[in-house]
Amino acid sequence: MVRYGDPVPRDVREIYDAGLRYLVRTQEDSGMWKGGQEGPGITGMAAMVLLASGEDPNYGPYREPIRKALRSIISQQDAATGFVGASNNPSMYHHGFAMLALAEAYGAVDDRTLWAASDAASRGRLIGPSLELAVRMAVTSGKKNPFGGWRYSPDAQDADTSVSGAVLMGLLAARNAGIEVPIETIDKAIGYYQSMTGPNGQIGYSGQAGGGSDAVTSIGVLVYSIAGRKDLPQFKQAIAYLRNAAGNAQGRDQNYPSYTRYYRSQALFQADVDTWVRWNDGLIKEIKASQAKDGSIVWPGGAGFGPAVETSLTLLSLALNYRFLPIYER
C-alpha cells in the first residue's frame, strides 16, 4: 500500500532529474518546445513536469522555465473566445492540456512575478483570469456538442473519448482549484463516457461503445475517478478490464506508448492503488532501460510526437511517485 511519507525511489529521482535537465535545456526562449509537435498543449505538458518535481515553483531552480512556459500558454490564448490552440494546429487537445497546466499552476505559482514588473506594456493576463477564460470556452463548446464531449474543433458536432479526456481533465482540475465549472457540463461528459463503455469494460474511441484502446479505457477510468463517479457500473466494468490488462506495462497501444503509459498510470493510481504499485515497479524498470543519455525518452514505434512530448508524458507517468501536483492526489 502507498504511504504518503514513503521516500521517492532512487531510480525515479534519477530518471526524473535527467528528464528535467533535458526539458530545461531544450526549451525555446519563447517558452515553447519544438522538434516535433508543438503548441500550448505541449508546453502545458512540459510545464506540469516541472511543477511535479517538488521544487518550489517560486524560488526553486525551475522558477524561470515554469514562468516562460506559462507566459507562452497565456500569450497563445484568444482573448475574445478563451481558446488556447496552436496557430498551426488549433485543436482542443491543446486547449485541454493547456487548461490542465494552468489549473495545476493556479495557486502554486505566484503570478505577481509572472510578467516583468518593469515593463507594464508587456504584461499579459494572469493565471487565474486565463484559466477562467479557458474554462468558459470549454463549457460553451461542451454545451454545443450533442454528445456532451469534445472533438478537435471547438464547434465539432461529434466527439471522441481521447480529446474529451484532455478537456475534461482540464475542467476537473480547474474545479479542484476553485474555479466554477457547471455540474451539468461534468455530468453530460461523464454520461458520454458511460455511453462509450462496453459490457466487458473496454471504452470505445468514437461512435460505438467498447472495443477501444487501452489508452482510452484508461482515460475513462481516470475521469470516472476524478469526477467522483466510482459508484457507476461502467466504472467498475472499466477498472476490472484495465486491472486484467495491467500485467503488460506498455499495453496494446504500440503506436501510442507514451500516451498509454501517461493515462494508465493515473487511472490505476486513482482507481486501484495496489495494482498501481505493481505497475509502477515495472514501469520504472522499463523507463530506466529506455532513457537516452541526454535524458530524453522516446519509445520505439511511437506516434512521432517528438522527444518533448514523449519525454513529458513519460515523466508525468512517473510523477505520481512524487504526488506534488494537486491532480495527482487521491
Buried (B, 14 or more C-beta within 10 A) or exposed (E): EBEEEEEEBEBBBEBBEBBBEBBBEBBEEBBBBEEBBBBBBBBBBBBBBBBBBBBEBBEEEBBEBBBBBBBBBBBBBEEEBBBBBBEEBBBBBBBBBBBBBBBBBBEBBEBEEBBEEEEEEEEBBBBBBBBBBBBBBBBBBBEEBEBBBBBBBBEBEBBBBBBBBBBBBBBBBBBBBEBEBBEEBBEBBBBBBBBBBBEEBBBBBBEEBBBBBBBBBBBBBBBBBBBEBEEBEBBBBBBBBBBEBBEEBBBEBEEBBBBBBBBBBBBBBBBBBEBBEBBBEBBBEBBEEBBEEEBBBBBEEBBEBBBBBBBBBBBBBBBBBBBBBBBBEE
